[in-house]
Amino acid sequence: MMPGGRMNDRNVRMMMKRMGMTTEELDDVEEVIIRRRSEEVVLGNPSVTVVTVQGVKTYQIAGEPVVRPRGSSPAPSPPTAPAAAAALPEEDIALVMGQAQVDRPTAEAALRETSGEPAEAILRLLSRRKA
């Protein structure tokens, strides 16, 4: 439960504005590569959100990682549907559904995109609604 009880879309936007926080979803991102000394982490078809807080940009990336040795061939394309979806806590699904006023499949998708973080999922859904 969020502090202070239920919050509507307008209150969340006002709170984010007071904190100097904005979010922006990047469209058409094909691949994100994180290069380390000996390996690369490749995320194909990721969900990328830019969160700006008081002028500082942070990139939030969600997707299925493939780890490969550095300099090897390109990563295989990610499967279209996850083979075994991780179980999401029922409380988190209910919280996202209630706070963002969305249906169950939309809430589950948002939770998967944000690695199971309910607050991030709610913010992402609310920011999509105002766009």
PEBELUR-V121310 format. One record per helix or strand of 3 or more residues. SS is the DSSP state (alpha for helix, beta for strand). FROM is the first residue (numbers start at 1). LEN is the number of residues. If there is no record, write none. Layout:
ss: (SS/SS)
from: (FROM/FROM)
len: (LEN/LEN)
//
This chain:
ss: (alpha/beta/beta/beta/beta/beta/beta/alpha/alpha/alpha)
from: (9/21/31/39/47/56/65/90/104/118)
len: (10/6/5/6/7/7/5/11/10/13)
//
